[in-house]
Amino acid sequence: MLTSFLAYGARKGFLRPVLNYGRKIMEEYYTNEAVHRVVAEKIAPLNLTISKNEPQRFNIFIPEIDFGSFFGGYIAKFNFARKLVENGNRVRIITVDRCYTKREDWPAVVQKYQGIEDIFDNIEVATVFGREEPIAFNPDDVLMATTWWTAHIVNQCLPKFNSEQFLYFIQEYEAFTFPMGSYFALAHESYSFPHAALFSSPTLRDYFQSQSYGVFASGNKDVQGMPFENAILSFDRNLNDDSRQSRKLLFYARPDGHAARNMFEIGFIALETAIRNGAFTDDWEFFGIGASHNDMQLPNGKQLKMIGKVGLKEYREMLPDFDLGLALMYTPHPSLLPIEMAAAGQVVVTNTCMNKTVEELENISANFCVAEPTFTSVAAALDVAAKRVSDLAAREAGAQVNWSQDWNQTFSPELLNNVQQWFPEVMLKDTSS
């Protein structure tokens, strides 16, 4: 029976992302002589030299520069780098993983992102994959980690610097991106290293505080951590035009194994259930975004038409064309896509998780229709949301989201002042006037 199911799934296409992801993991694990070498190489120490003759820098450690995933998280890192440069700091990006993109291609890509169009004219970039080439630092340099494995690398460097801590740019409790095991343990361990923290949402900050993780560890009297909000896009909405021939739902549909926290299975089965229960009339169309995949069959002759991944310009233009969004995330972070769906004027079904409560989410936007992370609750929320899409005035009001849409607001003078207090080496221009 299992063999028949696998054959059917491969033929229909819905298992292809799972199989491809499994193949990718197997290749990653067995390219090297032993499994443990993968982890060892990921967090291998740098070949660094320390010299007073080196200019003082703010060093931002990132995995790679990959424009296939150059969205929320990466845009935040580069905008933070921009703000540091504007305030007089010399900034260097250091990539620690293998980088498959070419330096000459980078400027053309960042020109699509307002505010960082000329970022590569103003920062240095160094690559340390393989760790053979030496890299030089000033002993007064500031080090910033942006992922769990860059935190391990930076922590190993720290004893050679004058600062006793690094800055940790925390955009998720990353242990939740793995099953229980070595990667989970290593990601969790990274929060025990000496650091000050910038959390990419108040809700994420509150989760760390509730669990006494990282800067909130018990006995830590001097908490050096504060939240920021990844600035979302703004959208050109036309909710006064109700002449559409059909209603459209957009599902953040990511069947890939590495996107398990987006709960594709719960979202898809809940959507099937809602359709069977009559939540959607015949004039509804259903679309999926976020992963390359064949179209998928839904009940009552409907199809989930898979758009796949789209560029930033297309994404920004298409979101206001949809009436209802379905975007789930089983972590404490609220996730940016449902917030952008709401800002585009959609009624959005999303979910609670731990301290990510109904109240927290509805405080961000009245366009949210919040469910518990279960089939039945998400299906019920879809039924409610489908009835709300005709209230255009309410959707317009809910599009005024309580969230940053400006990177200068995100990385405000208050936030930069806190960073300067934690790291006196950081330059900060006088912003009092």
C-alpha positions as CSV (number, residue, x, y, z in Angstrom):
1,M,0.0,0.0,0.0
2,L,2.8,2.4,0.9
3,T,4.5,1.7,-2.5
4,S,1.3,2.4,-4.3
5,F,0.8,5.7,-2.4
6,L,4.4,6.8,-3.2
7,A,3.9,6.0,-6.8
8,Y,0.6,7.8,-6.9
9,G,2.1,10.8,-5.2
10,A,5.1,11.0,-7.5
11,R,2.8,10.7,-10.5
12,K,0.4,13.4,-9.3
13,G,3.2,15.7,-8.2
14,F,2.2,16.4,-4.6
15,L,5.1,14.4,-3.2
16,R,7.7,15.9,-5.5
17,P,8.8,18.7,-3.2
18,V,9.1,16.2,-0.3
19,L,11.2,13.8,-2.4
20,N,13.4,16.7,-3.8
21,Y,14.0,18.0,-0.3
22,G,14.9,14.5,0.9
23,R,17.3,14.2,-2.0
24,K,18.9,17.5,-1.1
25,I,19.3,16.5,2.5
26,M,20.9,13.2,1.5
27,E,23.3,15.0,-0.8
28,E,24.3,17.4,1.9
29,Y,24.8,14.7,4.4
30,Y,26.8,12.2,2.3
31,T,28.9,14.4,0.0
32,N,31.4,14.5,2.9
33,E,33.1,11.4,4.4
34,A,31.0,11.5,7.5
35,V,27.7,13.0,8.7
36,H,29.3,14.9,11.5
37,R,31.6,16.8,9.1
38,V,28.6,18.7,7.8
39,V,27.9,20.3,11.2
40,A,31.6,20.7,11.9
41,E,32.3,22.6,8.7
42,K,29.2,24.8,9.1
43,I,30.5,26.2,12.4
44,A,34.2,25.9,11.7
45,P,36.3,28.8,13.2
46,L,37.7,31.6,11.1
47,N,41.3,32.0,10.1
48,L,41.5,35.5,11.6
49,T,44.2,37.9,12.4
50,I,43.9,40.9,14.8
51,S,45.7,44.1,14.1
52,K,45.4,47.7,15.3
53,N,46.4,48.7,11.7
54,E,43.1,47.5,10.4
55,P,40.3,50.1,10.2
56,Q,37.6,49.6,12.8
57,R,34.5,47.9,11.3
58,F,31.0,46.7,12.1
59,N,31.1,43.1,10.8
60,I,27.8,41.5,9.9
61,F,28.0,37.7,9.4
62,I,25.4,36.2,7.0
63,P,25.2,32.8,5.4
64,E,25.4,33.9,1.8
65,I,24.1,36.4,-0.7
66,D,21.4,34.5,-2.5
67,F,18.7,36.4,-4.3
68,G,16.5,33.4,-4.5
69,S,15.7,34.0,-0.8
70,F,16.4,37.7,-0.7
71,F,13.2,38.7,1.0
72,G,12.2,39.9,4.6
73,G,15.2,38.6,6.6
74,Y,17.9,39.6,4.2
75,I,16.3,42.9,3.4
76,A,16.3,43.7,7.1
77,K,20.0,42.9,7.4
78,F,21.0,45.1,4.5
79,N,18.8,48.0,5.7
80,F,20.4,47.8,9.1
81,A,23.8,47.9,7.3
82,R,22.6,50.9,5.4
83,K,21.6,52.7,8.6
84,L,25.0,52.0,10.2
85,V,26.8,53.4,7.1
86,E,24.6,56.5,7.2
87,N,25.7,57.1,10.7
88,G,29.4,57.0,9.9
89,N,30.3,53.3,10.5
90,R,32.5,51.3,8.2
91,V,30.5,48.1,7.6
92,R,31.6,44.8,6.3
93,I,29.3,41.9,5.3
94,I,31.0,38.5,5.8
95,T,29.5,35.4,4.1
96,V,30.3,32.1,5.8
97,D,28.6,29.6,3.4
98,R,29.3,28.8,-0.2
99,C,27.9,31.7,-2.3
100,Y,26.7,30.7,-5.8
101,T,25.9,34.2,-7.0
102,K,28.4,36.5,-8.7
103,R,29.5,39.8,-7.3
104,E,29.0,41.5,-10.6
105,D,25.3,40.5,-10.5
106,W,24.5,41.9,-7.1
107,P,24.1,45.7,-7.9
108,A,21.5,45.0,-10.6
109,V,19.4,43.0,-8.1
110,V,19.5,45.3,-5.1
111,Q,18.3,48.2,-7.4
112,K,14.9,46.7,-7.1
113,Y,14.8,47.3,-3.3
114,Q,14.2,50.9,-2.3
115,G,16.7,52.3,0.1
116,I,19.5,49.7,-0.5
117,E,20.0,50.3,-4.3
118,D,23.6,51.4,-3.8
119,I,24.4,49.3,-0.8
120,F,27.4,47.5,-2.4
121,D,29.0,50.9,-3.2
122,N,29.1,51.6,0.5
123,I,30.0,48.3,2.3
124,E,32.8,45.8,2.1
125,V,32.1,42.1,1.4
126,A,34.3,39.3,2.5
127,T,33.8,35.5,1.9
128,V,35.2,33.0,4.4
129,F,33.7,29.7,3.1
130,G,36.3,27.0,3.4
131,R,38.1,29.1,6.1
132,E,41.5,28.9,4.3
133,E,42.0,32.5,3.5
134,P,42.9,34.7,6.5
135,I,40.6,37.6,7.4
136,A,41.8,40.7,9.4
137,F,40.0,42.6,12.1
138,N,40.6,45.5,14.4
139,P,40.5,44.5,18.1
140,D,37.7,47.1,18.6
141,D,35.5,45.7,15.8
142,V,31.9,44.9,16.5
143,L,30.6,41.5,15.4
144,M,27.0,40.7,14.5
145,A,25.5,37.3,14.0
146,T,22.3,36.8,12.0
147,T,21.7,33.0,12.2
148,W,22.4,30.3,14.8
149,W,25.5,29.0,13.0
150,T,27.0,32.5,12.4
151,A,26.5,33.0,16.2
152,H,28.6,29.9,16.8
153,I,31.3,31.3,14.5
154,V,31.2,34.7,16.0
155,N,31.3,33.3,19.6
156,Q,34.5,31.5,18.8
157,C,36.1,34.8,17.6
158,L,35.0,36.8,20.6
159,P,37.9,36.1,23.0
160,K,40.3,37.9,20.6
161,F,38.3,41.2,20.6
162,N,37.9,43.9,23.2
163,S,34.2,43.6,23.3
164,E,32.9,40.9,25.6
165,Q,29.7,40.3,23.6
166,F,28.4,40.3,20.0
167,L,25.1,41.7,18.6
168,Y,22.6,38.9,17.7
169,F,20.0,39.8,15.0
170,I,17.3,37.3,16.0
171,Q,14.6,36.8,13.4
172,E,13.2,33.5,14.7
173,Y,13.7,31.0,17.5
174,E,15.6,29.0,15.0
175,A,15.5,25.7,16.9
176,F,11.9,25.5,15.8
177,T,13.1,25.1,12.2
178,F,14.5,21.6,13.0
179,P,13.3,18.3,14.5
180,M,14.7,17.5,17.9
181,G,18.3,16.6,17.4
182,S,21.8,18.1,16.9
183,Y,20.7,21.0,14.8
184,F,17.9,21.9,17.3
185,A,20.4,21.7,20.2
186,L,23.0,23.8,18.4
187,A,20.5,26.5,17.4
188,H,19.2,26.6,21.0
189,E,22.8,26.8,22.4
190,S,23.5,29.9,20.3
191,Y,21.3,32.0,22.6
192,S,23.5,31.1,25.5
193,F,26.5,32.9,24.1
194,P,27.3,36.5,25.4
195,H,25.3,38.8,23.2
196,A,22.9,41.8,23.0
197,A,19.8,41.1,20.9
198,L,17.6,42.7,18.3
199,F,14.4,40.7,17.9
200,S,12.4,41.0,14.7
201,S,9.1,41.5,16.4
202,P,7.7,42.3,19.9
203,T,6.0,38.9,19.9
204,L,9.3,37.0,19.3
205,R,11.0,39.1,22.0
206,D,8.2,38.2,24.4
207,Y,8.6,34.5,23.6
208,F,12.3,34.6,24.5
209,Q,11.4,36.5,27.7
210,S,8.6,34.0,28.7
211,Q,11.1,31.1,28.3
212,S,14.0,32.9,30.0
213,Y,16.1,32.4,26.9
214,G,19.2,34.4,25.8
215,V,19.3,37.9,27.2
216,F,16.4,37.0,29.4
217,A,18.2,34.1,31.1
218,S,17.5,33.9,34.8
219,G,19.9,35.9,36.8
220,N,20.6,38.3,34.0
221,K,20.0,41.7,35.6
222,D,21.2,43.9,32.7
223,V,18.8,42.9,29.8
224,Q,20.3,44.2,26.5
225,G,17.6,43.4,24.0
226,M,14.8,45.2,22.1
227,P,12.4,44.4,19.2
228,F,12.1,45.9,15.8
229,E,9.6,45.3,13.0
230,N,10.7,44.3,9.5
231,A,9.2,47.0,7.4
232,I,6.6,45.6,5.1
233,L,5.6,46.8,1.6
234,S,3.0,49.4,1.0
235,F,0.3,48.6,-1.6
236,D,-1.9,50.4,-4.1
237,R,-5.4,49.2,-3.2
238,N,-8.6,49.9,-5.0
239,L,-11.2,48.4,-2.7
240,N,-13.9,50.8,-4.0
241,D,-13.9,48.8,-7.2
242,D,-16.2,45.8,-6.5
243,S,-16.8,44.9,-10.1
244,R,-14.7,41.7,-10.0
245,Q,-16.3,38.7,-11.8
246,S,-14.9,36.3,-9.1
247,R,-13.4,36.2,-5.7
248,K,-9.9,35.0,-5.2
249,L,-8.1,33.3,-2.3
250,L,-4.3,33.2,-2.0
251,F,-2.8,30.4,0.1
252,Y,0.8,30.6,1.3
253,A,1.3,27.0,0.1
254,R,4.8,25.6,0.9
255,P,4.8,21.7,0.8
256,D,8.6,21.7,1.1
257,G,10.0,19.9,4.1
258,H,12.1,22.8,5.1
259,A,9.0,25.0,5.3
260,A,7.2,22.7,7.7
261,R,6.4,25.5,10.1
262,N,4.1,27.0,7.5
263,M,1.8,24.0,8.1
264,F,0.9,23.2,4.5
265,E,-1.0,20.1,5.4
266,I,-3.3,21.8,7.9
267,G,-3.9,24.7,5.6
268,F,-4.7,22.4,2.6
269,I,-7.0,20.0,4.4
270,A,-8.8,23.0,6.1
271,L,-9.3,24.5,2.7
272,E,-10.7,21.3,1.3
273,T,-13.0,21.0,4.4
274,A,-14.2,24.6,4.0
275,I,-15.0,24.0,0.3
276,R,-16.9,20.8,1.1
277,N,-18.9,22.6,3.8
278,G,-20.1,25.3,1.4
279,A,-17.9,28.2,2.7
280,F,-17.1,29.3,-0.9
281,T,-19.6,29.9,-3.8
282,D,-18.9,28.8,-7.3
283,D,-17.3,32.2,-8.3
284,W,-14.3,31.6,-6.0
285,E,-10.8,30.9,-7.4
286,F,-7.9,29.5,-5.4
287,F,-4.2,30.2,-5.8
288,G,-1.1,29.1,-4.1
289,I,2.2,31.0,-3.7
290,G,5.6,30.3,-2.2
291,A,6.8,27.1,-3.9
292,S,7.1,25.7,-7.4
293,H,4.6,22.9,-7.6
294,N,2.0,21.4,-9.9
295,D,-1.6,22.6,-9.6
296,M,-3.6,20.6,-6.9
297,Q,-7.1,19.3,-7.1
298,L,-9.7,20.6,-4.6
299,P,-13.2,19.4,-3.9
300,N,-16.2,20.4,-6.1
301,G,-14.1,20.5,-9.3
302,K,-12.0,23.4,-8.0
303,Q,-8.2,23.6,-8.3
304,L,-5.4,25.2,-6.3
305,K,-3.5,27.0,-9.1
306,M,0.1,27.2,-8.0
307,I,1.7,30.5,-8.9
308,G,5.1,29.5,-7.5
309,K,7.7,32.1,-6.4
310,V,7.4,35.6,-7.9
311,G,9.6,38.6,-8.0
312,L,9.1,41.6,-5.6
313,K,7.5,43.9,-8.2
314,E,5.0,41.2,-9.3
315,Y,4.3,40.2,-5.7
316,R,3.6,43.8,-4.7
317,E,1.2,44.3,-7.7
318,M,-0.7,41.0,-7.3
319,L,-1.5,41.0,-3.5
320,P,-4.3,43.7,-3.8
321,D,-6.0,41.5,-6.5
322,F,-6.9,38.9,-3.9
323,D,-9.8,39.0,-1.4
324,L,-8.8,36.4,1.1
325,G,-5.4,35.2,2.3
326,L,-4.5,32.0,4.1
327,A,-1.0,32.1,5.7
328,L,0.0,29.9,8.6
329,M,3.1,29.9,10.8
330,Y,3.6,27.6,13.7
331,T,6.2,29.7,15.6
332,P,5.9,32.7,17.9
333,H,6.8,35.1,15.1
334,P,3.7,36.7,13.5
335,S,5.3,36.2,10.0
336,L,5.4,39.0,7.4
337,L,3.3,37.6,4.6
338,P,0.0,37.6,6.5
339,I,0.7,41.2,7.6
340,E,1.4,42.2,4.0
341,M,-1.8,40.4,2.9
342,A,-3.7,42.4,5.4
343,A,-2.1,45.6,4.3
344,A,-3.0,44.8,0.7
345,G,-6.7,44.7,1.8
346,Q,-7.2,41.0,2.2
347,V,-9.1,39.3,5.0
348,V,-6.4,37.0,6.3
349,V,-6.7,33.6,8.1
350,T,-3.7,33.0,10.2
351,N,-3.0,31.1,13.4
352,T,-2.1,31.4,17.1
353,C,1.0,29.8,18.5
354,M,2.2,29.9,22.1
355,N,2.3,33.6,23.1
356,K,1.2,34.7,19.6
357,T,-2.4,35.2,20.7
358,V,-5.6,36.4,19.0
359,E,-5.2,39.7,20.8
360,E,-1.6,40.1,19.6
361,L,-2.5,39.5,16.0
362,E,-5.7,41.5,15.9
363,N,-3.7,44.4,17.4
364,I,-1.7,44.3,14.2
365,S,-4.7,44.3,11.8
366,A,-8.5,44.1,12.0
367,N,-8.3,42.1,8.8
368,F,-7.0,39.1,10.6
369,C,-9.3,36.1,11.2
370,V,-7.3,34.1,13.7
371,A,-7.6,30.4,14.2
372,E,-6.0,27.8,16.4
373,P,-3.6,25.6,14.5
374,T,-6.0,22.8,13.8
375,F,-7.9,21.5,10.7
376,T,-11.3,22.4,12.2
377,S,-10.4,25.8,13.5
378,V,-8.7,26.9,10.3
379,A,-11.6,25.6,8.2
380,A,-14.1,27.5,10.5
381,A,-12.0,30.7,10.2
382,L,-12.0,30.3,6.4
383,D,-15.8,30.2,6.5
384,V,-16.0,33.4,8.6
385,A,-13.4,35.1,6.4
386,A,-15.2,34.3,3.2
387,K,-18.3,36.1,4.6
388,R,-16.2,39.2,5.5
389,V,-14.7,39.9,2.1
390,S,-17.7,41.8,0.9
391,D,-17.3,44.4,3.6
392,L,-14.9,46.6,1.6
393,A,-14.9,49.5,4.2
394,A,-13.8,47.1,6.9
395,R,-11.1,45.7,4.7
396,E,-9.8,49.2,4.0
397,A,-9.8,50.0,7.7
398,G,-8.0,46.8,8.4
399,A,-5.4,47.6,5.8
400,Q,-4.1,50.4,8.0
401,V,-1.8,47.9,9.8
402,N,-0.2,48.6,13.1
403,W,3.3,47.7,11.7
404,S,6.3,49.5,10.3
405,Q,6.2,50.3,6.6
406,D,9.4,52.4,6.7
407,W,12.9,51.1,7.4
408,N,13.9,54.5,8.9
409,Q,11.1,53.9,11.4
410,T,12.2,50.3,11.9
411,F,15.8,51.2,12.7
412,S,14.9,54.4,14.6
413,P,17.2,56.7,16.5
414,E,16.0,55.0,19.7
415,L,17.1,51.6,18.5
416,L,20.4,52.8,17.2
417,N,21.0,54.6,20.5
418,N,20.5,51.3,22.3
419,V,23.0,49.6,20.0
420,Q,25.5,52.4,20.7
421,Q,25.0,51.9,24.5
422,W,25.7,48.2,24.2
423,F,28.6,48.8,21.8
424,P,30.3,52.2,22.5
425,E,32.4,51.6,19.4
426,V,29.4,52.2,17.1
427,M,29.2,55.7,15.6
428,L,25.9,57.5,15.9
429,K,25.3,60.9,14.5
430,D,23.5,63.5,16.7
431,T,19.8,63.0,15.8
432,S,18.4,65.3,18.5
433,S,17.9,68.3,16.1
